[in-house]
Amino acid sequence: MVPDLFSGELPELNIGTVNGNSCDLNLEKAVTDVANDSGYSSVCNGRFSGGHITRHFGDPTENIHAIQLELTQHCYMDEESGEYDRQTAAKLQETLQLMLAAFLGNADRKNG
């Protein structure tokens, strides 16, 4: 059994930008706005503010933007059985597509 890393329940969508250091703040806002409107619980720079890749490679001053996204398993699977749940995952897929479109759309405006 894996020990609990913390007490309580994680938000379903955990976005990390190393507290705004790995990504332009307009891109961060575009992605978090979609997450906040998705019907999922979400947080930006909460318990997961960005892992090694986000911290190491994200450099908005060089126009390299990195966002980490941690998802809770119940957004796409039955946690008890460990089985992937297509119906549950379909909503998540839609949300992820919207988040990516928001990121890319704002990146294009920033670079255009």
C-alpha positions in Angstrom: 0.0 0.0 0.0 1.3 3.5 -0.9 1.1 5.8 2.1 -0.9 9.0 1.8 1.2 12.0 0.9 -1.1 14.4 2.6 -4.5 14.5 4.3 -7.6 15.7 2.5 -8.5 15.6 -1.1 -6.7 17.1 -4.1 -8.4 19.4 -6.5 -9.1 17.5 -9.8 -7.0 19.8 -12.0 -3.7 20.9 -10.4 -1.9 23.5 -12.6 1.7 24.5 -11.9 3.7 27.3 -13.3 6.3 27.6 -10.6 4.3 30.5 -9.2 4.3 32.2 -12.5 8.1 31.7 -13.2 7.8 29.0 -15.9 5.1 30.6 -18.1 3.8 34.0 -19.2 1.1 35.1 -16.8 -1.4 35.6 -19.7 -1.0 32.0 -20.7 -1.3 30.8 -17.1 -4.6 32.9 -16.8 -6.0 31.5 -20.1 -5.4 27.9 -19.0 -6.7 28.5 -15.4 -9.8 30.3 -16.6 -10.8 27.2 -18.6 -10.0 25.0 -15.7 -12.1 27.2 -13.3 -15.0 27.1 -15.8 -14.8 23.4 -16.4 -16.9 22.1 -13.6 -13.8 20.4 -12.1 -12.2 21.6 -8.9 -8.9 23.3 -9.8 -6.0 25.2 -8.4 -3.0 26.9 -9.8 0.3 26.7 -8.0 -1.1 24.8 -5.1 0.5 21.5 -3.8 2.0 20.9 -7.3 3.5 24.2 -8.5 5.8 22.6 -11.1 8.2 19.6 -11.3 11.7 19.3 -12.6 10.8 19.8 -16.3 8.6 22.8 -15.6 11.3 24.4 -13.4 14.2 23.5 -15.6 12.9 24.3 -19.0 10.2 27.0 -18.5 11.7 30.4 -19.3 9.2 33.0 -20.4 12.0 35.5 -20.9 13.2 33.2 -23.7 9.7 32.6 -24.9 9.7 29.0 -23.6 6.5 28.4 -21.6 5.9 25.4 -19.4 2.8 24.4 -17.5 2.5 21.3 -15.4 -0.9 19.6 -15.0 -1.6 16.9 -12.4 -5.0 15.1 -12.7 -6.8 13.1 -10.1 -7.5 9.6 -11.2 -11.2 9.7 -10.7 -11.4 12.2 -13.7 -10.7 9.3 -16.1 -10.9 6.0 -14.3 -12.8 3.9 -11.7 -10.3 4.1 -8.8 -11.7 1.0 -7.1 -11.2 -1.3 -10.1 -8.4 0.6 -11.7 -10.3 0.5 -15.0 -10.3 3.3 -17.5 -13.7 4.9 -17.8 -14.4 6.2 -21.3 -17.5 8.1 -20.4 -15.8 9.9 -17.4 -12.7 10.5 -19.5 -14.6 12.0 -22.4 -15.5 15.1 -20.3 -11.9 15.4 -19.2 -10.7 15.1 -22.8 -12.9 18.0 -23.7 -11.6 20.1 -20.9 -8.0 19.3 -21.8 -8.6 20.3 -25.4 -10.1 23.6 -24.3 -7.1 24.2 -22.0 -4.6 23.5 -24.8 -6.6 25.6 -27.2 -6.6 28.5 -24.7 -2.8 28.1 -24.2 -2.0 28.0 -28.0 -4.4 30.8 -28.8 -2.8 33.1 -26.3 0.7 32.0 -27.3 -0.2 32.9 -31.0 -1.4 36.3 -29.9 1.7 36.9 -27.8 4.0 35.9 -30.8 1.9 37.3 -33.6 
